[in-house]
Amino acid sequence: MNKIVVWGLKSVIDSYKFIQKSFYENARLLGYEAVWVDDLETNQSLVNRGDIVFAVDRARRHLPIRTDAKYVLHNISSEELKLEKNFINIQVFRKDSIGTSLGIHWVQWDESSRTLFQPWGIPIPPKLWKIPRYPIKKQEYWVGSIWNDSENRGNSEFMKKYIQVLAKQEISFYRKGTPTRLQPNGISEGRGQKLVNRSVIGAAVVGEWQKENLYVPCRLFKNIAAGAPPSSNSDFSLVFGDVGGIFEPDPELLIARVLSLSKKQREEIVLSSQAKMIPYTYSAGMNRIFNFLV
């Protein structure tokens, strides 16, 4: 391998930008030479023989194609790019993911399409993960978007109920971190982690479509890394177990169960759950990608 090139979205507001950023930062943490560039014709010369290029459909207009480089593609057809074996597709794990299990829950490899299915996971390295904060004030920070679309794939409907129950418990709710024109990068991973660490619940709430399709949000991992016990209206007990996590579809039960945890229980659950997250770090995910690119 020569170097890693993360192609596109460096200077724009886009939800996938944070995935590209995580690939770039974790490539460097793994000790690789890495560059992150925008989708510009002037950057094509930066892709050289032996490079591994991470590319996504929404930033591929000027993507250079070389037979002596390798490609990690998200939502881009390898046939359209006329690639043969010098590529791998990556997709987020869902209940309809196909292929062979790699011995890790939510991680599968389909040889016929050269597709690796896995959650995006947690970009923050384990050495920066936090323990629960005490004393915990009655406040809840939501770092990211509250949204929906025409296919009802978002979280806004459940979030309304969730915020209402928080209010009944006299828990103040704060939404932070959404990118804007004046703050295109939102807030840093470190700042988001500190805010969630102050949250009394820290639930990884999802919308109905995501729950039905077993979508595993990166928020689940980020919140646990921030010192919150795994909790959600979706069921992630496959990894974190019924004892180690609180998974309730009803927001009142969800919040009540988290609030009932003692200091000792909260610490034990968080430390146990963080140990189970190691296979879902970006570093682990990238190493799996590189294994199939060989």
DRENDO-1510 file (C-alpha; in Angstrom, 1 decimal, always signed):
<recs>
REC; n; res; u; v; w
REC; 1; MET; +0.0; +0.0; +0.0 .
REC; 2; ASN; +1.3; +3.5; -0.9 .
REC; 3; LYS; -1.2; +5.8; +0.8 .
REC; 4; ILE; -4.9; +6.2; +1.6 .
REC; 5; VAL; -6.8; +8.8; -0.3 .
REC; 6; VAL; -10.2; +9.8; +1.1 .
REC; 7; TRP; -12.0; +11.3; -1.9 .
REC; 8; GLY; -14.5; +14.1; -1.6 .
REC; 9; LEU; -16.7; +16.1; +0.9 .
REC; 10; LYS; -13.8; +17.8; +2.7 .
REC; 11; SER; -15.2; +21.3; +2.3 .
REC; 12; VAL; -18.9; +20.8; +2.1 .
REC; 13; ILE; -21.9; +20.4; +4.4 .
REC; 14; ASP; -22.9; +16.7; +4.1 .
REC; 15; SER; -23.8; +14.0; +6.6 .
REC; 16; TYR; -21.4; +11.6; +4.9 .
REC; 17; LYS; -18.6; +14.1; +5.4 .
REC; 18; PHE; -18.2; +12.8; +9.0 .
REC; 19; ILE; -17.7; +9.3; +7.8 .
REC; 20; GLN; -15.0; +10.4; +5.4 .
REC; 21; LYS; -13.4; +12.4; +8.2 .
REC; 22; SER; -13.4; +9.3; +10.4 .
REC; 23; PHE; -11.8; +7.2; +7.7 .
REC; 24; TYR; -9.1; +9.8; +7.2 .
REC; 25; GLU; -8.4; +10.3; +10.9 .
REC; 26; ASN; -8.4; +6.6; +11.8 .
REC; 27; ALA; -6.1; +5.8; +8.8 .
REC; 28; ARG; -3.6; +8.1; +10.4 .
REC; 29; LEU; -4.1; +6.6; +13.8 .
REC; 30; LEU; -3.3; +3.2; +12.2 .
REC; 31; GLY; +0.0; +4.6; +11.0 .
REC; 32; TYR; -0.8; +5.0; +7.3 .
REC; 33; GLU; +0.0; +8.0; +5.1 .
REC; 34; ALA; -3.4; +9.6; +4.3 .
REC; 35; VAL; -4.8; +12.6; +2.5 .
REC; 36; TRP; -8.4; +13.9; +2.3 .
REC; 37; VAL; -9.3; +15.9; -0.7 .
REC; 38; ASP; -12.4; +17.5; -2.3 .
REC; 39; ASP; -13.9; +16.1; -5.5 .
REC; 40; LEU; -12.0; +18.4; -7.9 .
REC; 41; GLU; -10.3; +17.7; -11.2 .
REC; 42; THR; -7.1; +19.4; -9.9 .
REC; 43; ASN; -6.8; +16.6; -7.2 .
REC; 44; GLN; -6.8; +13.7; -9.6 .
REC; 45; SER; -3.0; +13.7; -9.8 .
REC; 46; LEU; -2.9; +12.9; -6.0 .
REC; 47; VAL; -4.1; +9.3; -6.7 .
REC; 48; ASN; -1.1; +7.2; -7.6 .
REC; 49; ARG; -0.1; +3.5; -8.1 .
REC; 50; GLY; -0.8; +1.4; -5.0 .
REC; 51; ASP; -3.1; +3.9; -3.3 .
REC; 52; ILE; -6.4; +2.9; -1.6 .
REC; 53; VAL; -9.2; +5.3; -2.4 .
REC; 54; PHE; -12.3; +5.7; -0.3 .
REC; 55; ALA; -15.1; +7.1; -2.5 .
REC; 56; VAL; -18.9; +7.8; -2.2 .
REC; 57; ASP; -21.5; +8.4; -4.8 .
REC; 58; ARG; -22.3; +12.0; -3.8 .
REC; 59; ALA; -18.7; +13.1; -4.5 .
REC; 60; ARG; -17.4; +11.1; -7.5 .
REC; 61; ARG; -17.7; +13.5; -10.5 .
REC; 62; HIS; -13.9; +13.8; -10.8 .
REC; 63; LEU; -12.9; +10.5; -9.2 .
REC; 64; PRO; -9.8; +9.2; -11.1 .
REC; 65; ILE; -9.9; +5.5; -12.0 .
REC; 66; ARG; -6.7; +3.6; -12.2 .
REC; 67; THR; -6.1; -0.1; -12.6 .
REC; 68; ASP; -3.1; +0.0; -10.3 .
REC; 69; ALA; -5.0; +1.5; -7.4 .
REC; 70; LYS; -7.7; +0.0; -5.1 .
REC; 71; TYR; -11.1; +1.4; -4.3 .
REC; 72; VAL; -13.4; +1.3; -1.3 .
REC; 73; LEU; -16.8; +2.2; -2.7 .
REC; 74; HIS; -20.1; +3.3; -1.0 .
REC; 75; ASN; -23.1; +3.4; -3.3 .
REC; 76; ILE; -20.9; +3.4; -6.5 .
REC; 77; SER; -21.2; +0.7; -9.1 .
REC; 78; SER; -17.9; -1.0; -9.7 .
REC; 79; GLU; -19.2; -2.1; -13.1 .
REC; 80; GLU; -19.8; +1.5; -14.1 .
REC; 81; LEU; -16.2; +2.3; -13.1 .
REC; 82; LYS; -15.0; -0.8; -15.0 .
REC; 83; LEU; -13.2; -2.2; -12.0 .
REC; 84; GLU; -12.5; -5.9; -11.7 .
REC; 85; LYS; -11.0; -7.1; -8.5 .
REC; 86; ASN; -9.3; -3.9; -7.3 .
REC; 87; PHE; -12.3; -2.8; -5.2 .
REC; 88; ILE; -14.5; -3.5; -2.2 .
REC; 89; ASN; -18.1; -2.2; -1.6 .
REC; 90; ILE; -19.0; -1.1; +1.9 .
REC; 91; GLN; -22.6; -0.9; +3.2 .
REC; 92; VAL; -24.2; -0.4; +6.6 .
REC; 93; PHE; -25.5; -3.6; +8.1 .
REC; 94; ARG; -29.3; -4.0; +8.0 .
REC; 95; LYS; -31.6; -7.1; +8.4 .
REC; 96; ASP; -31.5; -7.6; +4.6 .
REC; 97; SER; -27.7; -7.8; +4.5 .
REC; 98; ILE; -26.4; -10.9; +2.7 .
REC; 99; GLY; -23.2; -13.0; +2.8 .
REC; 100; THR; -21.3; -14.9; +5.4 .
REC; 101; SER; -20.9; -13.8; +9.0 .
REC; 102; LEU; -17.3; -13.0; +10.0 .
REC; 103; GLY; -18.0; -14.2; +13.6 .
REC; 104; ILE; -18.9; -10.7; +14.7 .
REC; 105; HIS; -22.5; -9.7; +15.1 .
REC; 106; TRP; -23.7; -7.2; +12.4 .
REC; 107; VAL; -20.6; -7.9; +10.2 .
REC; 108; GLN; -21.0; -10.0; +7.0 .
REC; 109; TRP; -19.0; -10.5; +3.8 .
REC; 110; ASP; -20.6; -11.2; +0.4 .
REC; 111; GLU; -18.0; -12.6; -2.0 .
REC; 112; SER; -20.2; -12.4; -5.1 .
REC; 113; SER; -20.7; -8.7; -4.9 .
REC; 114; ARG; -17.5; -8.0; -3.0 .
REC; 115; THR; -19.5; -6.2; -0.3 .
REC; 116; LEU; -18.6; -5.8; +3.4 .
REC; 117; PHE; -21.6; -5.1; +5.6 .
REC; 118; GLN; -20.9; -3.6; +9.0 .
REC; 119; PRO; -22.0; -0.6; +11.2 .
REC; 120; TRP; -20.1; +2.6; +10.7 .
REC; 121; GLY; -19.1; +2.2; +14.4 .
REC; 122; ILE; -17.1; +4.5; +16.7 .
REC; 123; PRO; -14.4; +6.8; +15.3 .
REC; 124; ILE; -13.1; +7.8; +18.7 .
REC; 125; PRO; -10.2; +5.6; +19.9 .
REC; 126; PRO; -10.7; +3.6; +23.1 .
REC; 127; LYS; -8.1; +5.6; +25.1 .
REC; 128; LEU; -10.4; +8.6; +24.8 .
REC; 129; TRP; -13.6; +6.8; +26.0 .
REC; 130; LYS; -15.2; +8.2; +29.2 .
REC; 131; ILE; -16.6; +6.7; +32.4 .
REC; 132; PRO; -20.0; +7.9; +33.7 .
REC; 133; ARG; -20.1; +11.4; +35.1 .
REC; 134; TYR; -21.2; +12.2; +38.7 .
REC; 135; PRO; -23.2; +13.9; +40.0 .
REC; 136; ILE; -25.5; +13.7; +37.0 .
REC; 137; LYS; -27.7; +16.7; +36.4 .
REC; 138; LYS; -31.2; +16.4; +35.0 .
REC; 139; GLN; -30.3; +17.4; +31.5 .
REC; 140; GLU; -30.1; +15.5; +28.2 .
REC; 141; TYR; -28.0; +16.5; +25.2 .
REC; 142; TRP; -28.8; +15.3; +21.7 .
REC; 143; VAL; -25.8; +15.7; +19.4 .
REC; 144; GLY; -27.0; +15.5; +15.7 .
REC; 145; SER; -30.1; +15.9; +13.7 .
REC; 146; ILE; -33.8; +15.4; +14.4 .
REC; 147; TRP; -35.3; +14.6; +11.0 .
REC; 148; ASN; -37.6; +12.7; +8.7 .
REC; 149; ASP; -38.2; +12.2; +5.0 .
REC; 150; SER; -41.0; +11.1; +2.6 .
REC; 151; GLU; -40.2; +7.4; +3.4 .
REC; 152; ASN; -40.5; +8.0; +7.2 .
REC; 153; ARG; -36.9; +6.9; +7.8 .
REC; 154; GLY; -36.1; +9.6; +10.3 .
REC; 155; ASN; -36.4; +9.9; +14.1 .
REC; 156; SER; -38.5; +13.0; +14.5 .
REC; 157; GLU; -41.8; +11.2; +15.4 .
REC; 158; PHE; -40.3; +9.2; +18.2 .
REC; 159; MET; -38.1; +12.1; +19.4 .
REC; 160; LYS; -41.3; +14.2; +20.0 .
REC; 161; LYS; -42.5; +11.5; +22.4 .
REC; 162; TYR; -39.0; +11.1; +24.0 .
REC; 163; ILE; -38.7; +14.9; +24.6 .
REC; 164; GLN; -42.2; +15.0; +26.1 .
REC; 165; VAL; -41.3; +12.2; +28.6 .
REC; 166; LEU; -38.1; +13.9; +29.5 .
REC; 167; ALA; -40.1; +17.1; +30.3 .
REC; 168; LYS; -42.4; +15.1; +32.6 .
REC; 169; GLN; -39.3; +14.0; +34.5 .
REC; 170; GLU; -38.1; +17.6; +34.6 .
REC; 171; ILE; -35.1; +16.8; +32.5 .
REC; 172; SER; -34.0; +19.7; +30.3 .
REC; 173; PHE; -33.4; +18.7; +26.6 .
REC; 174; TYR; -30.7; +20.4; +24.4 .
REC; 175; ARG; -30.1; +19.7; +20.7 .
REC; 176; LYS; -26.5; +20.4; +19.6 .
REC; 177; GLY; -24.0; +19.8; +16.8 .
REC; 178; THR; -26.0; +20.1; +13.6 .
REC; 179; PRO; -23.8; +21.6; +10.8 .
REC; 180; THR; -24.8; +25.1; +9.6 .
REC; 181; ARG; -23.4; +27.5; +7.0 .
REC; 182; LEU; -21.5; +29.3; +9.8 .
REC; 183; GLN; -20.4; +26.1; +11.5 .
REC; 184; PRO; -20.1; +23.6; +8.6 .
REC; 185; ASN; -18.3; +21.0; +10.7 .
REC; 186; GLY; -20.9; +21.1; +13.5 .
REC; 187; ILE; -19.1; +20.4; +16.8 .
REC; 188; SER; -16.0; +18.3; +17.3 .
REC; 189; GLU; -16.2; +14.6; +18.4 .
REC; 190; GLY; -14.6; +15.6; +21.7 .
REC; 191; ARG; -17.1; +18.3; +22.4 .
REC; 192; GLY; -20.0; +16.0; +21.5 .
REC; 193; GLN; -18.6; +13.4; +23.8 .
REC; 194; LYS; -18.4; +15.8; +26.7 .
REC; 195; LEU; -22.0; +16.8; +26.2 .
REC; 196; VAL; -23.3; +13.3; +26.1 .
REC; 197; ASN; -21.2; +12.5; +29.2 .
REC; 198; ARG; -23.3; +15.1; +31.0 .
REC; 199; SER; -26.6; +13.5; +29.9 .
REC; 200; VAL; -28.7; +11.6; +32.4 .
REC; 201; ILE; -30.1; +9.2; +29.8 .
REC; 202; GLY; -27.9; +9.2; +26.6 .
REC; 203; ALA; -30.3; +7.0; +24.6 .
REC; 204; ALA; -29.5; +6.1; +21.0 .
REC; 205; VAL; -33.1; +6.7; +19.8 .
REC; 206; VAL; -34.0; +5.7; +16.2 .
REC; 207; GLY; -37.0; +6.1; +13.9 .
REC; 208; GLU; -39.4; +3.3; +13.1 .
REC; 209; TRP; -37.8; +2.5; +9.7 .
REC; 210; GLN; -34.4; +2.2; +11.3 .
REC; 211; LYS; -35.8; +0.0; +14.1 .
REC; 212; GLU; -37.6; -2.3; +11.7 .
REC; 213; ASN; -34.6; -2.7; +9.5 .
REC; 214; LEU; -32.2; -3.3; +12.4 .
REC; 215; TYR; -30.1; -0.3; +11.5 .
REC; 216; VAL; -27.3; +0.2; +14.0 .
REC; 217; PRO; -26.6; +4.0; +14.4 .
REC; 218; CYS; -23.2; +5.3; +15.2 .
REC; 219; ARG; -24.8; +7.2; +18.0 .
REC; 220; LEU; -25.2; +3.9; +19.9 .
REC; 221; PHE; -21.4; +3.5; +20.0 .
REC; 222; LYS; -20.6; +7.2; +20.5 .
REC; 223; ASN; -22.9; +7.5; +23.5 .
REC; 224; ILE; -21.5; +4.4; +25.2 .
REC; 225; ALA; -18.0; +5.8; +24.5 .
REC; 226; ALA; -19.1; +9.0; +26.2 .
REC; 227; GLY; -20.0; +7.1; +29.3 .
REC; 228; ALA; -23.7; +6.5; +28.8 .
REC; 229; PRO; -25.2; +3.0; +29.3 .
REC; 230; PRO; -26.5; +1.4; +26.1 .
REC; 231; SER; -30.2; +2.3; +25.8 .
REC; 232; SER; -32.5; +2.7; +22.8 .
REC; 233; ASN; -36.1; +2.2; +21.6 .
REC; 234; SER; -34.5; -0.4; +19.3 .
REC; 235; ASP; -33.1; -3.8; +20.4 .
REC; 236; PHE; -29.4; -4.1; +20.4 .
REC; 237; SER; -29.2; -6.9; +23.0 .
REC; 238; LEU; -27.5; -9.1; +20.4 .
REC; 239; VAL; -24.2; -7.4; +21.3 .
REC; 240; PHE; -24.8; -5.7; +24.6 .
REC; 241; GLY; -27.2; -8.3; +26.2 .
REC; 242; ASP; -30.4; -7.8; +28.1 .
REC; 243; VAL; -28.5; -7.2; +31.3 .
REC; 244; GLY; -25.9; -4.9; +29.8 .
REC; 245; GLY; -28.3; -2.7; +27.9 .
REC; 246; ILE; -31.8; -1.1; +28.3 .
REC; 247; PHE; -33.9; -1.6; +25.2 .
REC; 248; GLU; -37.5; -0.5; +25.4 .
REC; 249; PRO; -39.8; +0.7; +22.6 .
REC; 250; ASP; -41.8; +2.7; +25.1 .
REC; 251; PRO; -40.1; +6.0; +25.9 .
REC; 252; GLU; -41.5; +6.2; +29.5 .
REC; 253; LEU; -40.2; +2.7; +30.3 .
REC; 254; LEU; -36.9; +3.4; +28.6 .
REC; 255; ILE; -36.2; +6.6; +30.6 .
REC; 256; ALA; -37.5; +5.1; +33.8 .
REC; 257; ARG; -35.2; +2.1; +33.6 .
REC; 258; VAL; -32.1; +4.2; +32.9 .
REC; 259; LEU; -33.0; +6.6; +35.8 .
REC; 260; SER; -33.3; +3.6; +38.1 .
REC; 261; LEU; -29.7; +2.6; +37.7 .
REC; 262; SER; -27.5; +3.0; +40.7 .
REC; 263; LYS; -24.0; +4.6; +40.3 .
REC; 264; LYS; -22.4; +1.2; +40.6 .
REC; 265; GLN; -24.8; -0.4; +38.1 .
REC; 266; ARG; -24.2; +2.4; +35.6 .
REC; 267; GLU; -20.4; +2.1; +35.9 .
REC; 268; GLU; -20.5; -1.6; +35.5 .
REC; 269; ILE; -22.8; -1.5; +32.5 .
REC; 270; VAL; -20.7; +1.2; +30.7 .
REC; 271; LEU; -17.4; -0.5; +31.2 .
REC; 272; SER; -18.7; -3.9; +30.2 .
REC; 273; SER; -20.4; -2.4; +27.1 .
REC; 274; GLN; -17.3; -0.5; +26.1 .
REC; 275; ALA; -15.3; -3.7; +26.1 .
REC; 276; LYS; -17.8; -5.2; +23.7 .
REC; 277; MET; -17.4; -2.2; +21.3 .
REC; 278; ILE; -13.7; -2.9; +20.3 .
REC; 279; PRO; -14.8; -4.8; +17.1 .
REC; 280; TYR; -16.9; -1.8; +16.1 .
REC; 281; THR; -14.1; +0.8; +16.1 .
REC; 282; TYR; -13.3; +2.5; +12.8 .
REC; 283; SER; -9.8; +1.0; +13.1 .
REC; 284; ALA; -11.2; -2.5; +13.4 .
REC; 285; GLY; -13.6; -1.9; +10.5 .
REC; 286; MET; -10.8; -0.5; +8.3 .
REC; 287; ASN; -8.6; -3.5; +9.0 .
REC; 288; ARG; -11.4; -5.7; +7.8 .
REC; 289; ILE; -11.7; -3.6; +4.7 .
REC; 290; PHE; -7.9; -3.9; +4.0 .
REC; 291; ASN; -8.0; -7.7; +4.5 .
REC; 292; PHE; -10.5; -8.1; +1.7 .
REC; 293; LEU; -8.7; -5.7; -0.6 .
REC; 294; VAL; -5.5; -7.9; -0.6 .
</recs>
